[in-house]
Amino acid sequence: DDDFDYGAIILPDDTLGNRVGWFGFINLSDELLTNLQVNNSGYAGDKPFGTQWFNAGRITSISGGKLSYMLDTYGGQSGSPIWRFQDGERHAVGIHGYGGCPNSAVRINKSVFDNMSAWKNL
């Protein structure tokens, strides 16, 4: 089921997060997601090895467990967050996974949010 095409790496403690910072995730309503300015950053396979690339754009559609957006991505960026920046904080609203035009992500809906919250508390 593509709506559950995501995963997480569980770290043994908070050492890394305390050193480099934390990245939140949020379940937003359709109204708040519609036309929302979002960002993506990742390690695109067509760019020099080990370099991180950034792009921003708007969500173009919401369909079930997917978000679509016009951001330039490439193989290797799957699994990277699609996030909003608001009030000085970054919160993922989706997990990038599908190229094409437009690109799309697994939406962080209630089910995904609940799974990720449970993993966070392991």
BAVOTI-405825 format. One record per atom (N, C-alpha, C): residue number from 0; residue in three letters; atom name; x, y, z. Coordinates in Angstrom, 2 decimals. Each point is the difference from the previous one (the first is absolute). Layout:
ATOM   num   residu   atome         X         Y         Z
ATOM   NUM      Ala      CA         X         Y         Z
...
//
This chain:
ATOM   num   residu   atome         X         Y         Z
ATOM     0      Asp       N      0.85     -1.18      0.00
ATOM     0      Asp      CA     -0.85      1.18      0.00
ATOM     0      Asp       C      0.89      1.24      0.00
ATOM     1      Asp       N     -0.05      0.79     -1.08
ATOM     1      Asp      CA      0.84      1.20     -0.13
ATOM     1      Asp       C     -0.22      1.02      1.12
ATOM     2      Asp       N     -1.18     -0.01      0.62
ATOM     2      Asp      CA     -0.27      0.97      1.07
ATOM     2      Asp       C      0.84     -0.28      1.24
ATOM     3      Phe       N      0.66     -1.15      0.03
ATOM     3      Phe      CA      0.84     -0.35      1.15
ATOM     3      Phe       C      1.43     -0.27     -0.45
ATOM     4      Asp       N      0.44      0.70     -1.04
ATOM     4      Asp      CA      1.35     -0.15     -0.54
ATOM     4      Asp       C      0.94      0.98      0.71
ATOM     5      Tyr       N      0.32     -0.30      1.25
ATOM     5      Tyr      CA      0.89      0.84      0.79
ATOM     5      Tyr       C      0.61     -0.84      1.11
ATOM     6      Gly       N      1.01      0.52      0.63
ATOM     6      Gly      CA      0.65     -0.70      1.10
ATOM     6      Gly       C      0.71      1.00      0.89
ATOM     7      Ala       N      0.70     -0.51      0.98
ATOM     7      Ala      CA      0.74      0.86      0.92
ATOM     7      Ala       C      1.23     -0.73      0.51
ATOM     8      Ile       N      1.00      0.76      0.34
ATOM     8      Ile      CA      1.19     -0.53      0.66
ATOM     8      Ile       C     -0.11      0.37      1.47
ATOM     9      Ile       N      0.00     -0.98      0.86
ATOM     9      Ile      CA     -0.13      0.24      1.44
ATOM     9      Ile       C      1.40      0.08      0.59
ATOM    10      Leu       N      0.34      1.15      0.55
ATOM    10      Leu      CA      1.31      0.20      0.61
ATOM    10      Leu       C     -0.04     -0.42      1.47
ATOM    11      Pro       N      1.13     -0.43      0.55
ATOM    11      Pro      CA      0.00     -0.53      1.36
ATOM    11      Pro       C     -0.24      1.04      1.10
ATOM    12      Asp       N      0.27      1.28     -0.30
ATOM    12      Asp      CA     -0.21      1.05      1.00
ATOM    12      Asp       C     -0.12      1.34     -0.71
ATOM    13      Asp       N     -0.09      1.09      0.76
ATOM    13      Asp      CA     -0.22      1.34     -0.55
ATOM    13      Asp       C      1.28      0.75     -0.33
ATOM    14      Thr       N      1.16     -0.63      0.09
ATOM    14      Thr      CA      1.28      0.68     -0.17
ATOM    14      Thr       C      0.08      0.77     -1.31
ATOM    15      Leu       N     -0.30     -0.65     -1.12
ATOM    15      Leu      CA      0.11      0.66     -1.30
ATOM    15      Leu       C     -1.00      1.14     -0.12
ATOM    16      Gly       N     -1.25     -0.23      0.37
ATOM    16      Gly      CA     -1.02      1.05     -0.07
ATOM    16      Gly       C      0.34      1.20      0.86
ATOM    17      Asn       N      0.54     -0.26      1.17
ATOM    17      Asn      CA      0.39      1.10      0.88
ATOM    17      Asn       C      1.15      0.81     -0.58
ATOM    18      Arg       N      0.82     -0.65     -0.81
ATOM    18      Arg      CA      1.14      0.69     -0.61
ATOM    18      Arg       C     -0.38      0.78     -1.26
ATOM    19      Val       N     -0.80     -0.61     -0.89
ATOM    19      Val      CA     -0.29      0.64     -1.29
ATOM    19      Val       C     -1.39      0.60     -0.07
ATOM    20      Gly       N     -0.88     -0.34      0.93
ATOM    20      Gly      CA     -1.35      0.55     -0.01
ATOM    20      Gly       C     -1.04     -1.04     -0.37
ATOM    21      Trp       N     -1.24      0.42      0.10
ATOM    21      Trp      CA     -1.13     -0.90     -0.20
ATOM    21      Trp       C     -0.85      0.47     -1.16
ATOM    22      Phe       N     -0.68     -0.93     -0.63
ATOM    22      Phe      CA     -0.88      0.27     -1.13
ATOM    22      Phe       C     -1.36     -0.59      0.36
ATOM    23      Gly       N     -1.03      0.82      0.07
ATOM    23      Gly      CA     -1.31     -0.48      0.38
ATOM    23      Gly       C     -0.79     -0.57     -1.16
ATOM    24      Phe       N     -1.15     -0.56      0.31
ATOM    24      Phe      CA     -0.94     -0.46     -1.02
ATOM    24      Phe       C     -1.40      0.33      0.49
ATOM    25      Ile       N     -0.92      0.20     -0.96
ATOM    25      Ile      CA     -1.32      0.51      0.35
ATOM    25      Ile       C     -1.04     -0.55     -0.96
ATOM    26      Asn       N     -1.21     -0.20      0.50
ATOM    26      Asn      CA     -1.15     -0.41     -0.80
ATOM    26      Asn       C     -0.88      1.23     -0.20
ATOM    27      Leu       N      0.00      0.54     -1.22
ATOM    27      Leu      CA     -0.78      1.21     -0.30
ATOM    27      Leu       C     -1.27     -0.36     -0.77
ATOM    28      Ser       N     -1.02      0.82      0.16
ATOM    28      Ser      CA     -1.26     -0.18     -0.73
ATOM    28      Ser       C      0.20      0.27     -1.49
ATOM    29      Asp       N     -0.95     -0.47     -0.81
ATOM    29      Asp      CA      0.03      0.29     -1.44
ATOM    29      Asp       C      0.05      1.50     -0.25
ATOM    30      Glu       N     -0.77      0.76      0.77
ATOM    30      Glu      CA     -0.04      1.46     -0.20
ATOM    30      Glu       C      1.38      0.63      0.21
ATOM    31      Leu       N      0.71     -0.43      1.02
ATOM    31      Leu      CA      1.32      0.56      0.27
ATOM    31      Leu       C      1.05     -0.47     -1.00
ATOM    32      Leu       N     -0.17     -1.21     -0.53
ATOM    32      Leu      CA      0.96     -0.53     -0.97
ATOM    32      Leu       C     -0.20      0.57     -1.40
ATOM    33      Thr       N     -1.23      0.36     -0.35
ATOM    33      Thr      CA     -0.29      0.48     -1.34
ATOM    33      Thr       C      0.82      1.24     -0.32
ATOM    34      Asn       N      0.82     -0.10     -1.05
ATOM    34      Asn      CA      0.85      1.09     -0.48
ATOM    34      Asn       C      1.08      0.43      1.01
ATOM    35      Leu       N      0.28     -0.83      0.98
ATOM    35      Leu      CA      1.01      0.31      1.02
ATOM    35      Leu       C      1.40      0.05     -0.61
ATOM    36      Gln       N      0.77      1.02      0.36
ATOM    36      Gln      CA      1.41      0.08     -0.39
ATOM    36      Gln       C      0.76     -1.06      0.77
ATOM    37      Val       N      0.67     -0.92     -0.73
ATOM    37      Val      CA      0.76     -1.07      0.63
ATOM    37      Val       C      1.42     -0.03     -0.54
ATOM    38      Asn       N      0.84     -0.73      0.69
ATOM    38      Asn      CA      1.43     -0.07     -0.32
ATOM    38      Asn       C      0.43     -1.45     -0.03
ATOM    39      Asn       N      1.10     -0.24     -0.71
ATOM    39      Asn      CA      0.63     -1.31     -0.03
ATOM    39      Asn       C      1.50      0.18     -0.07
ATOM    40      Ser       N      0.70     -0.84      0.69
ATOM    40      Ser      CA      1.46      0.01     -0.03
ATOM    40      Ser       C      0.47     -1.44      0.02
ATOM    41      Gly       N      0.94     -0.32     -0.88
ATOM    41      Gly      CA      0.47     -1.37     -0.06
ATOM    41      Gly       C      1.24     -0.13     -0.85
ATOM    42      Tyr       N      0.43     -1.22     -0.16
ATOM    42      Tyr      CA      1.24     -0.32     -0.70
ATOM    42      Tyr       C     -0.34     -0.61     -1.36
ATOM    43      Ala       N     -0.26      0.87     -0.96
ATOM    43      Ala      CA     -0.41     -0.41     -1.34
ATOM    43      Ala       C      1.12     -0.76     -0.71
ATOM    44      Gly       N     -0.36     -1.10     -0.64
ATOM    44      Gly      CA      0.97     -0.85     -0.67
ATOM    44      Gly       C      0.66      0.62     -1.21
ATOM    45      Asp       N     -0.55      1.09     -0.53
ATOM    45      Asp      CA      0.61      0.64     -1.18
ATOM    45      Asp       C      0.92      1.16      0.38
ATOM    46      Lys       N      0.22      0.19      1.28
ATOM    46      Lys      CA      0.85      1.09      0.49
ATOM    46      Lys       C      1.30     -0.58      0.57
ATOM    47      Pro       N      1.00      0.85      0.25
ATOM    47      Pro      CA      1.26     -0.52      0.56
ATOM    47      Pro       C     -0.24     -0.79      1.29
ATOM    48      Phe       N      0.72     -1.11      0.14
ATOM    48      Phe      CA     -0.16     -0.89      1.14
ATOM    48      Phe       C      0.12      0.75      1.33
ATOM    49      Gly       N     -0.93     -0.30      0.90
ATOM    49      Gly      CA      0.07      0.56      1.35
ATOM    49      Gly       C     -0.46      1.44      0.13
ATOM    50      Thr       N     -0.61      0.56     -1.07
ATOM    50      Thr      CA     -0.46      1.39      0.09
ATOM    50      Thr       C     -1.52      0.01      0.17
ATOM    51      Gln       N     -0.45      0.86      0.87
ATOM    51      Gln      CA     -1.43      0.11      0.28
ATOM    51      Gln       C     -0.59      1.13     -0.84
ATOM    52      Trp       N     -1.18     -0.26     -0.58
ATOM    52      Trp      CA     -0.67      0.97     -0.87
ATOM    52      Trp       C     -1.38      0.32      0.55
ATOM    53      Phe       N     -0.42      1.25     -0.19
ATOM    53      Phe      CA     -1.25      0.52      0.56
ATOM    53      Phe       C     -0.90      0.50     -1.12
ATOM    54      Asn       N     -1.31     -0.12      0.20
ATOM    54      Asn      CA     -0.97      0.56     -0.92
ATOM    54      Asn       C     -1.27      0.33      0.78
ATOM    55      Ala       N     -0.76      0.96     -0.52
ATOM    55      Ala      CA     -1.25      0.41      0.65
ATOM    55      Ala       C     -1.07      0.16     -1.06
ATOM    56      Gly       N     -1.23     -0.20      0.39
ATOM    56      Gly      CA     -1.14      0.16     -0.89
ATOM    56      Gly       C     -1.28     -0.18      0.79
ATOM    57      Arg       N     -1.10     -0.16     -0.72
ATOM    57      Arg      CA     -1.30     -0.12      0.66
ATOM    57      Arg       C     -0.62     -1.37     -0.25
ATOM    58      Ile       N     -0.78     -0.45      0.97
ATOM    58      Ile      CA     -0.77     -1.23     -0.19
ATOM    58      Ile       C     -1.05      0.28     -1.06
ATOM    59      Thr       N     -0.07     -0.88     -0.99
ATOM    59      Thr      CA     -0.94      0.19     -1.11
ATOM    59      Thr       C     -1.26     -0.84      0.14
ATOM    60      Ser       N      0.10     -1.13      0.70
ATOM    60      Ser      CA     -1.20     -0.81      0.22
ATOM    60      Ser       C      0.19     -0.94      1.19
ATOM    61      Ile       N     -1.14     -0.40      0.54
ATOM    61      Ile      CA     -0.05     -0.93      1.12
ATOM    61      Ile       C     -0.95     -1.11     -0.42
ATOM    62      Ser       N      0.46     -1.23      0.05
ATOM    62      Ser      CA     -0.84     -1.12     -0.42
ATOM    62      Ser       C      0.24     -1.17      0.94
ATOM    63      Gly       N     -0.97     -0.28      0.85
ATOM    63      Gly      CA      0.15     -1.11      0.94
ATOM    63      Gly       C      1.21      0.18      0.88
ATOM    64      Gly       N      0.92     -0.95     -0.08
ATOM    64      Gly      CA      1.20      0.05      0.81
ATOM    64      Gly       C      1.18      0.62     -0.69
ATOM    65      Lys       N     -0.24      0.77     -1.07
ATOM    65      Lys      CA      1.10      0.60     -0.77
ATOM    65      Lys       C     -0.13      1.52     -0.09
ATOM    66      Leu       N      1.17      0.66     -0.07
ATOM    66      Leu      CA      0.10      1.43     -0.30
ATOM    66      Leu       C      0.77      0.12     -1.30
ATOM    67      Ser       N     -0.41      0.90     -0.88
ATOM    67      Ser      CA      0.75      0.27     -1.23
ATOM    67      Ser       C      0.49      1.43      0.02
ATOM    68      Tyr       N      1.15      0.24     -0.64
ATOM    68      Tyr      CA      0.64      1.32      0.04
ATOM    68      Tyr       C      0.94      0.13     -1.19
ATOM    69      Met       N      0.26      1.25     -0.37
ATOM    69      Met      CA      0.90      0.30     -1.11
ATOM    69      Met       C      1.36      0.40      0.58
ATOM    70      Leu       N      0.78     -0.99      0.41
ATOM    70      Leu      CA      1.35      0.22      0.49
ATOM    70      Leu       C      0.94     -0.83     -0.87
ATOM    71      Asp       N      1.18      0.49     -0.24
ATOM    71      Asp      CA      0.98     -0.71     -0.79
ATOM    71      Asp       C      0.71     -1.01      0.89
ATOM    72      Thr       N     -0.25     -1.29     -0.23
ATOM    72      Thr      CA      0.66     -1.06      0.77
ATOM    72      Thr       C      0.62     -1.00     -0.97
ATOM    73      Tyr       N      0.79     -0.89      0.53
ATOM    73      Tyr      CA      0.67     -1.01     -0.81
ATOM    73      Tyr       C      0.18     -1.26      0.85
ATOM    74      Gly       N      0.27     -1.12     -0.66
ATOM    74      Gly      CA      0.24     -1.24      0.72
ATOM    74      Gly       C      1.03      0.20      1.10
ATOM    75      Gly       N     -0.23     -0.60      1.12
ATOM    75      Gly      CA      0.89      0.16      1.16
ATOM    75      Gly       C     -0.62      0.88      1.07
ATOM    76      Gln       N     -1.04      0.76     -0.36
ATOM    76      Gln      CA     -0.65      0.88      0.97
ATOM    76      Gln       C     -1.20     -0.65      0.69
ATOM    77      Ser       N     -0.36     -1.19     -0.44
ATOM    77      Ser      CA     -1.13     -0.69      0.64
ATOM    77      Ser       C      0.27     -0.17      1.49
ATOM    78      Gly       N     -1.04      0.23      0.77
ATOM    78      Gly      CA      0.12     -0.09      1.45
ATOM    78      Gly       C      0.29      1.33      0.67
ATOM    79      Ser       N      0.33      1.01     -0.81
ATOM    79      Ser      CA      0.26      1.32      0.59
ATOM    79      Ser       C     -1.32      0.69      0.34
ATOM    80      Pro       N      0.02      0.91      0.96
ATOM    80      Pro      CA     -1.25      0.64      0.42
ATOM    80      Pro       C     -0.47      1.07     -0.98
ATOM    81      Ile       N     -1.31      0.11     -0.10
ATOM    81      Ile      CA     -0.65      1.14     -0.63
ATOM    81      Ile       C     -0.52      0.79      1.19
ATOM    82      Trp       N      0.54      1.21      0.18
ATOM    82      Trp      CA     -0.31      0.71      1.24
ATOM    82      Trp       C     -0.44      1.44     -0.23
ATOM    83      Arg       N     -0.69      0.50      1.03
ATOM    83      Arg      CA     -0.34      1.42      0.04
ATOM    83      Arg       C      0.92      0.65      1.02
ATOM    84      Phe       N      0.27      1.28     -0.22
ATOM    84      Phe      CA      0.78      0.80      0.95
ATOM    84      Phe       C     -0.93      1.08      0.50
ATOM    85      Gln       N     -0.31     -0.02      1.28
ATOM    85      Gln      CA     -0.94      0.97      0.56
ATOM    85      Gln       C      0.40      0.31      1.43
ATOM    86      Asp       N     -0.02      1.29      0.33
ATOM    86      Asp      CA      0.34      0.45      1.36
ATOM    86      Asp       C      1.35     -0.53      0.46
ATOM    87      Gly       N      0.96     -0.04     -0.94
ATOM    87      Gly      CA      1.35     -0.42      0.33
ATOM    87      Gly       C      0.20     -1.50      0.17
ATOM    88      Glu       N     -1.02     -0.79     -0.32
ATOM    88      Glu      CA      0.09     -1.45      0.18
ATOM    88      Glu       C     -0.30     -0.73     -1.30
ATOM    89      Arg       N      0.65     -1.14     -0.17
ATOM    89      Arg      CA     -0.23     -0.87     -1.15
ATOM    89      Arg       C     -0.79     -1.23      0.44
ATOM    90      His       N     -1.08     -0.26     -0.73
ATOM    90      His      CA     -0.81     -1.19      0.26
ATOM    90      His       C     -0.27     -0.72     -1.31
ATOM    91      Ala       N      0.34     -1.27     -0.06
ATOM    91      Ala      CA     -0.29     -0.80     -1.19
ATOM    91      Ala       C     -1.51     -0.21     -0.12
ATOM    92      Val       N     -0.51      0.14     -1.23
ATOM    92      Val      CA     -1.41     -0.28     -0.30
ATOM    92      Val       C     -0.10     -1.22     -0.92
ATOM    93      Gly       N      1.15     -0.43     -0.54
ATOM    93      Gly      CA      0.02     -1.16     -0.89
ATOM    93      Gly       C      1.40     -0.59     -0.09
ATOM    94      Ile       N      0.06     -1.20     -0.58
ATOM    94      Ile      CA      1.28     -0.69     -0.20
ATOM    94      Ile       C      0.14     -0.24     -1.50
ATOM    95      His       N      0.96      0.68     -0.63
ATOM    95      His      CA      0.17     -0.08     -1.45
ATOM    95      His       C      0.28     -1.43     -0.43
ATOM    96      Gly       N     -0.66     -0.40     -1.10
ATOM    96      Gly      CA      0.22     -1.36     -0.45
ATOM    96      Gly       C     -0.18     -0.24     -1.47
ATOM    97      Tyr       N     -0.57      0.95     -0.74
ATOM    97      Tyr      CA     -0.38     -0.30     -1.37
ATOM    97      Tyr       C      0.33      1.17     -0.92
ATOM    98      Gly       N      0.77     -0.30     -1.05
ATOM    98      Gly      CA      0.36      1.01     -0.97
ATOM    98      Gly       C     -1.08      0.16     -1.05
ATOM    99      Gly       N      0.30      0.81     -0.99
ATOM    99      Gly      CA     -0.96      0.28     -1.05
ATOM    99      Gly       C     -0.37      1.46      0.04
ATOM   100      Cys       N     -1.03      0.33     -0.71
ATOM   100      Cys      CA     -0.44      1.40     -0.03
ATOM   100      Cys       C     -1.51      0.02      0.21
ATOM   101      Pro       N     -0.49      0.29      1.17
ATOM   101      Pro      CA      0.75      0.45      1.17
ATOM   101      Pro       C      0.60     -1.17      0.78
ATOM   102      Asn       N      0.87      0.33      0.94
ATOM   102      Asn      CA      0.54     -0.98      0.94
ATOM   102      Asn       C     -1.03     -0.22      1.11
ATOM   103      Ser       N      0.17     -1.07      0.77
ATOM   103      Ser      CA     -0.96     -0.22      1.08
ATOM   103      Ser       C      0.65     -0.66      1.21
ATOM   104      Ala       N     -0.75      0.05      1.09
ATOM   104      Ala      CA      0.47     -0.49      1.29
ATOM   104      Ala       C     -1.12     -0.74      0.70
ATOM   105      Val       N      0.39     -0.86      0.93
ATOM   105      Val      CA     -0.96     -0.56      0.95
ATOM   105      Val       C     -0.38      1.14      0.93
ATOM   106      Arg       N     -1.28      0.24      0.13
ATOM   106      Arg      CA     -0.49      1.07      0.88
ATOM   106      Arg       C      0.11     -0.45      1.46
ATOM   107      Ile       N      0.42      0.91      0.85
ATOM   107      Ile      CA     -0.03     -0.29      1.44
ATOM   107      Ile       C     -1.42      0.30      0.48
ATOM   108      Asn       N     -0.86     -1.02     -0.18
ATOM   108      Asn      CA     -1.38      0.09      0.48
ATOM   108      Asn       C     -0.04     -0.58      1.42
ATOM   109      Lys       N     -1.19     -0.18      0.54
ATOM   109      Lys      CA     -0.10     -0.47      1.39
ATOM   109      Lys       C      0.67     -1.36      0.19
ATOM   110      Ser       N     -0.21     -0.91     -0.93
ATOM   110      Ser      CA      0.58     -1.34      0.13
ATOM   110      Ser       C      1.52      0.04     -0.02
ATOM   111      Val       N      0.58      0.73     -0.95
ATOM   111      Val      CA      1.46      0.12     -0.09
ATOM   111      Val       C      0.53      0.74      1.24
ATOM   112      Phe       N     -0.68      1.07      0.40
ATOM   112      Phe      CA      0.40      0.75      1.18
ATOM   112      Phe       C      0.03     -0.90      1.23
ATOM   113      Asp       N     -1.05     -0.81      0.17
ATOM   113      Asp      CA     -0.06     -0.90      1.15
ATOM   113      Asp       C      1.14     -1.02     -0.02
ATOM   114      Asn       N      0.29     -0.56     -1.19
ATOM   114      Asn      CA      1.12     -0.94     -0.11
ATOM   114      Asn       C      1.32      0.67      0.37
ATOM   115      Met       N      0.24      1.17     -0.57
ATOM   115      Met      CA      1.26      0.69      0.25
ATOM   115      Met       C      0.12      0.42      1.47
ATOM   116      Ser       N     -1.11      0.40      0.60
ATOM   116      Ser      CA      0.02      0.36      1.42
ATOM   116      Ser       C      0.34     -1.21      0.86
ATOM   117      Ala       N     -0.56     -1.14     -0.34
ATOM   117      Ala      CA      0.29     -1.22      0.76
ATOM   117      Ala       C      1.48     -0.36     -0.15
ATOM   118      Trp       N      0.54      0.11     -1.21
ATOM   118      Trp      CA      1.43     -0.30     -0.21
ATOM   118      Trp       C      0.87      0.95      0.79
ATOM   119      Lys       N     -0.40      1.27      0.02
ATOM   119      Lys      CA      0.78      1.01      0.72
ATOM   119      Lys       C      0.10     -0.33      1.49
ATOM   120      Asn       N     -1.01     -0.63      0.52
ATOM   120      Asn      CA     -0.04     -0.31      1.43
ATOM   120      Asn       C      0.55     -1.37      0.36
ATOM   121      Leu       N      0.62     -0.69     -0.97
ATOM   121      Leu      CA      0.59     -1.32      0.30
ATOM   121      Leu       C      1.22      0.15      0.89
//
